[in-house]
């Protein structure tokens, strides 16, 4: 079967790509190894990028997303320092009542991915192939050939949106993520965790044993919570830490966390996942292919959030795909414009996050900043403004910023 574009992976990156191509006139094959709805091991947090990108892709889908019931609005983030003192930072400096929707959300990937999948699958130019196990991908006679045990698909262009273990990257790309640019995470769902912020702030607990990683507790609809921890793979190897045992120790013994789980029920088993970090610029395209999302290693090194960047890269891949057909050019040279477009949009943020990731290896810095900010409303307002202003956020990577804090400026 022949198509114009094959999108491998129907998660947020792949469906965002498909939705962007809805009026392109191109015939799209949307391929996934699973059958939806399917779970994806993740923290489930949707940053403010997500509704912003959806608005650019499709106002109709955006409206449906705001009406989508399987999510909870989050208005801020709680940073808990190694000394166990916390700092609550709202996502917006304006009063909550002036916004029609929350700035961020938390939604199980089982639900959110299925929502996007259904929106994409109903488009007339999309042919969906679920439970499609790819056995081989190759370039032959100016086409990309995808083979399963049952059929062969081909197209002039393939977009890899198939996650951290991307077969498109393995067969056509060249990204090899090293331990210093890779994190491991584990996650479980709980019912009955107590003492959440009334505005559903997500929580990042920077515990000394995990730095520069963290333990998280994110509220979900129906009184549930996504609970997990993530840590750099190279630090896991160096410290020989067992993530599962550390996860259980924190829930049972940590004085600031354990009391909140006394009457909580674990709803599923602890599951692990990998996070290829966007802490360096990589080649994410080549002749007749582009990589998106986790397949392109675009996860934020500091926060671990990857859904927003996945959707952004899916949108960018779709836009460049249309240029490929307009110019009848699928060469690696022409495809490099996609790389430039993606990194021009997000590299400064990824670079800054990587610098912050390296900085929080030092617990005393984190303790000092939180202690000082708890006593300064103006500093709290500055941190809130940093969520929206990347130039302000750059101050966090400057030693002079902390020196001025020491001097009381």
BELRA-V448841 format. One record per residue. N is the residue number from 1. RES is the residue in one letter. PHI is phi in degrees with one decimal (none if undefined). OMEGA is omega in whole degrees, 0 to 359 (none if undefined). BURIAL is + if it has 9 or more other C-alpha atoms within 8 Angstrom, else -. Layout:
# BELRA-V448841
n->[N/N]
res->[RES/RES]
phi->[PHI/PHI]
omega->[OMEGA/OMEGA]
burial->[BURIAL/BURIAL]
This chain:
# BELRA-V448841
n->[1/2/3/4/5/6/7/8/9/10/11/12/13/14/15/16/17/18/19/20/21/22/23/24/25/26/27/28/29/30/31/32/33/34/35/36/37/38/39/40/41/42/43/44/45/46/47/48/49/50/51/52/53/54/55/56/57/58/59/60/61/62/63/64/65/66/67/68/69/70/71/72/73/74/75/76/77/78/79/80/81/82/83/84/85/86/87/88/89/90/91/92/93/94/95/96/97/98/99/100/101/102/103/104/105/106/107/108/109/110/111/112/113/114/115/116/117/118/119/120/121/122/123/124/125/126/127/128/129/130/131/132/133/134/135/136/137/138/139/140/141/142/143/144/145/146/147/148/149/150/151/152/153/154/155/156/157/158/159/160/161/162/163/164/165/166/167/168/169/170/171/172/173/174/175/176/177/178/179/180/181/182/183/184/185/186/187/188/189/190/191/192/193/194/195/196/197/198/199/200/201/202/203/204/205/206/207/208/209/210/211/212/213/214/215/216/217/218/219/220/221/222/223/224/225/226/227/228/229/230/231/232/233/234/235/236/237/238/239/240/241/242/243/244/245/246/247/248/249/250/251/252/253/254/255/256/257/258/259/260/261/262/263/264/265/266/267/268/269/270/271/272/273/274/275/276/277/278/279/280/281/282/283/284/285/286/287/288/289/290/291/292/293/294/295/296/297/298/299/300/301/302/303/304/305/306/307/308/309/310/311/312/313/314/315/316/317/318/319/320/321/322/323/324/325/326/327/328/329/330/331/332/333/334/335/336/337/338/339/340/341/342/343/344/345/346/347/348/349/350/351/352/353/354/355/356/357/358/359/360/361/362/363/364/365/366/367/368/369/370/371/372/373/374/375/376/377/378/379/380/381/382/383/384/385/386/387/388/389/390/391/392/393/394/395/396/397/398/399/400/401/402/403/404/405/406/407/408/409]
res->[X/X/X/X/X/X/X/X/X/X/X/X/X/X/X/X/X/X/X/X/X/X/X/X/X/X/X/X/X/X/X/X/X/X/X/X/X/X/X/X/X/X/X/X/X/X/X/X/X/X/X/X/X/X/X/X/X/X/X/X/X/X/X/X/X/X/X/X/X/X/X/X/X/X/X/X/X/X/X/X/X/X/X/X/X/X/X/X/X/X/X/X/X/X/X/X/X/X/X/X/X/X/X/X/X/X/X/X/X/X/X/X/X/X/X/X/X/X/X/X/X/X/X/X/X/X/X/X/X/X/X/X/X/X/X/X/X/X/X/X/X/X/X/X/X/X/X/X/X/X/X/X/X/X/X/X/X/X/X/X/X/X/X/X/X/X/X/X/X/X/X/X/X/X/X/X/X/X/X/X/X/X/X/X/X/X/X/X/X/X/X/X/X/X/X/X/X/X/X/X/X/X/X/X/X/X/X/X/X/X/X/X/X/X/X/X/X/X/X/X/X/X/X/X/X/X/X/X/X/X/X/X/X/X/X/X/X/X/X/X/X/X/X/X/X/X/X/X/X/X/X/X/X/X/X/X/X/X/X/X/X/X/X/X/X/X/X/X/X/X/X/X/X/X/X/X/X/X/X/X/X/X/X/X/X/X/X/X/X/X/X/X/X/X/X/X/X/X/X/X/X/X/X/X/X/X/X/X/X/X/X/X/X/X/X/X/X/X/X/X/X/X/X/X/X/X/X/X/X/X/X/X/X/X/X/X/X/X/X/X/X/X/X/X/X/X/X/X/X/X/X/X/X/X/X/X/X/X/X/X/X/X/X/X/X/X/X/X/X/X/X/X/X/X/X/X/X/X/X/X/X/X/X/X/X/X/X/X/X/X/X/X/X/X/X/X/X/X/X/X/X/X/X/X/X/X/X/X/X]
phi->[none/-113.3/-131.2/-85.1/-138.1/-112.2/-106.1/-97.8/110.5/-113.8/-82.4/-57.8/-68.0/-67.3/-72.1/-63.2/-63.0/-62.6/-64.7/-67.5/-92.1/-61.1/-111.2/-79.8/79.2/-89.7/-89.7/-116.6/-102.0/-104.7/-115.9/-147.4/-74.8/-101.4/-113.0/-85.4/-72.8/-137.9/-82.1/-137.6/-67.1/-168.3/-78.3/74.6/-82.4/-112.2/-70.9/-63.0/-63.1/-61.4/-63.8/-63.8/-69.0/-59.6/-61.5/-73.2/-76.6/-161.2/-58.0/-65.0/-65.6/-60.9/-60.4/-65.6/-65.6/-66.1/-88.7/-62.7/-80.1/-87.1/-151.8/-132.3/-76.9/-120.6/-106.6/177.8/-137.0/-106.1/-95.4/-109.3/-75.4/-56.4/-79.9/75.0/-86.7/-120.4/-132.6/-93.1/-120.9/-65.4/-71.0/-128.8/-83.3/-77.8/-59.7/-56.6/-69.1/-82.6/-105.5/-72.3/-137.3/-66.8/-69.5/-137.3/-143.4/-129.7/-149.0/-56.9/-61.4/-53.6/-88.1/-66.0/-63.8/-67.4/-58.5/-64.1/-59.7/-63.7/-63.0/-74.8/-65.5/-83.2/-72.1/-66.7/-94.9/-108.1/-110.5/-98.0/-125.4/-94.1/49.0/-104.9/-91.7/-78.8/-97.6/-159.0/-130.7/-148.9/-101.6/-145.3/50.6/63.8/-141.1/-99.1/-110.4/-115.8/-121.3/-116.2/-71.9/-111.6/-156.1/-122.2/-116.2/-146.3/-164.3/-68.3/-147.4/-125.7/-118.5/-86.8/-125.8/-105.2/81.3/-62.5/-109.9/-56.5/-76.0/-64.7/-64.1/-62.0/-87.6/-118.3/-91.0/-145.9/-75.7/-123.0/-86.3/-88.0/-58.9/-74.2/-117.9/-140.5/-121.4/-114.5/-134.6/-132.4/-149.7/-145.1/-97.9/-127.8/-115.1/94.0/-68.8/-104.9/66.1/-78.4/-62.4/-62.2/-102.5/57.7/-62.8/-78.0/-122.5/-118.8/-106.1/-91.8/-90.9/-52.8/-67.1/-108.6/-56.9/-85.9/-83.7/-158.5/-101.1/-125.2/-136.6/-117.6/-71.5/-130.1/-59.4/73.5/76.1/-95.1/-145.3/-94.1/-123.9/-168.2/-147.9/-137.1/-155.8/-59.3/-61.5/-67.7/-74.3/-61.6/-66.1/-67.5/-88.5/55.6/-81.6/-97.6/-59.3/-65.1/-66.8/-66.8/-57.8/-67.8/-63.1/-61.7/-67.2/-92.0/-124.3/-63.2/-64.0/-91.5/-115.3/-53.8/-59.9/-75.5/-108.4/-58.5/-112.9/-87.1/-118.2/-75.5/-96.0/-154.1/-78.9/-70.6/-126.3/-108.5/-155.8/-107.3/-128.9/-75.7/-82.4/-87.6/-95.8/-154.0/-80.6/-127.5/-81.6/-116.2/-154.9/-172.6/-57.5/67.5/-149.2/-135.4/-109.6/-132.6/56.4/-64.1/-62.4/-97.6/55.7/-115.7/-76.1/-63.4/-66.7/-88.3/-88.3/79.0/-78.7/-128.3/-67.9/-59.7/-68.3/-63.0/-67.3/-62.0/-66.7/-62.8/-63.1/-62.7/-63.3/-63.5/-63.2/-73.1/-58.3/-64.2/-66.6/-59.4/-72.5/-62.5/-100.6/47.8/-135.1/-120.0/-72.7/-61.2/-63.6/-69.0/-67.3/-62.0/-62.2/-64.0/-54.3/-61.7/-65.3/-65.8/-72.0/-62.5/-81.7/-123.5/-64.8/-60.3/-68.3/-64.0/-62.3/-63.2/-62.4/-66.1/-64.5/-67.7/-59.6/-68.8/-69.2/-79.4/-65.1/-101.5/-57.9/-65.0/-66.3/-63.2/-59.4/-63.2/-62.2/-65.5/-59.2/-69.9/-67.7/-62.1/-99.5/-131.5/-66.8/-67.8/-69.7/-62.5/-64.2/-62.7/-62.6/-62.9/-63.3/-67.1/-64.2/-100.7/-122.5/-64.7/-63.5/-64.7/-63.5/-61.1/-58.6/-64.7/-94.1/-95.9/-55.9/-61.3/-60.5/-74.7/-63.9/-66.2/-65.4/-61.9/-82.1/84.0/-94.2]
omega->[184/178/174/180/171/176/180/183/184/172/183/180/182/181/176/176/181/181/179/182/189/181/183/186/180/179/189/169/178/192/175/181/182/169/183/359/177/181/173/183/191/174/176/180/178/182/178/176/189/178/178/179/179/179/178/182/186/175/180/179/178/178/179/179/180/177/181/190/189/179/175/181/178/186/180/184/176/175/178/184/178/177/176/171/186/177/178/181/175/177/182/180/179/179/183/188/181/183/179/180/176/179/180/183/170/181/177/178/175/183/185/180/179/176/180/180/180/178/181/186/182/181/185/182/181/170/185/176/178/182/182/181/182/178/180/172/181/173/181/173/176/178/169/181/176/183/167/179/187/184/176/177/177/180/176/189/175/177/181/178/192/165/188/180/186/175/176/176/182/185/186/183/182/181/174/185/179/186/181/176/184/177/173/180/172/186/171/176/179/172/173/173/186/169/171/173/183/178/173/175/171/187/173/182/182/183/188/184/185/187/5/174/182/173/182/171/182/179/178/177/174/178/179/179/171/185/181/175/179/184/178/183/181/178/175/180/183/183/181/181/175/186/182/179/179/176/182/179/182/182/183/191/185/186/180/186/186/180/181/182/185/181/180/180/175/189/178/180/175/182/183/177/180/181/175/189/178/184/172/178/181/174/187/176/177/181/174/175/170/177/182/173/181/177/177/180/184/181/180/185/182/186/184/181/183/187/180/179/176/181/178/180/176/177/180/179/178/180/179/177/179/176/178/181/178/183/184/183/181/182/177/180/180/182/181/176/176/178/182/181/181/185/175/182/191/187/181/178/179/180/179/180/178/177/178/178/179/183/185/170/184/186/185/178/181/179/182/182/181/179/182/183/179/182/186/178/180/178/177/178/178/179/177/179/181/177/183/187/183/179/176/181/179/179/182/182/181/177/180/179/181/177/178/177/179/182/176/181/none]
burial->[-/-/+/+/+/+/+/+/+/+/+/+/+/+/+/+/+/+/+/+/+/+/-/-/-/+/+/+/+/+/+/+/+/-/-/-/-/-/-/-/+/-/+/+/+/+/+/+/+/+/-/-/+/+/+/-/+/+/+/-/+/+/-/-/-/-/-/-/-/+/+/+/+/+/+/+/+/+/+/+/+/+/-/-/+/+/+/+/+/+/+/+/-/-/-/-/-/-/-/-/-/+/+/+/+/+/+/+/+/+/+/+/+/+/-/+/+/-/+/+/+/-/+/-/+/+/+/-/+/+/-/+/-/+/-/+/+/+/-/-/-/-/+/+/+/+/+/+/-/-/-/+/+/+/+/+/+/+/+/+/+/+/+/+/-/+/+/+/+/+/+/+/+/-/+/-/-/-/+/-/+/+/+/+/+/+/+/+/+/+/+/+/+/-/-/-/-/-/-/+/+/+/+/+/+/+/+/-/-/+/+/+/+/+/+/+/+/+/+/+/+/-/+/+/+/+/+/+/+/+/+/+/+/+/+/+/-/-/-/-/-/-/+/-/-/+/+/-/+/+/+/-/-/+/-/-/+/+/-/+/+/-/-/+/-/+/-/-/-/-/-/+/+/+/+/+/+/+/+/-/-/-/-/+/+/+/+/+/+/+/+/+/+/+/+/+/+/+/+/+/+/-/-/+/+/+/+/+/+/+/+/+/+/+/+/+/+/+/+/+/+/+/-/+/+/-/-/-/-/+/+/+/-/+/+/+/+/+/+/-/+/+/+/-/-/+/+/-/-/+/+/+/+/+/+/+/+/-/+/+/-/-/+/-/+/+/+/-/+/+/+/+/+/+/-/-/-/-/-/+/+/-/+/+/+/+/+/-/-/+/-/+/+/+/-/+/+/-/-/-/+/+/-/+/+/-/-/-/-]
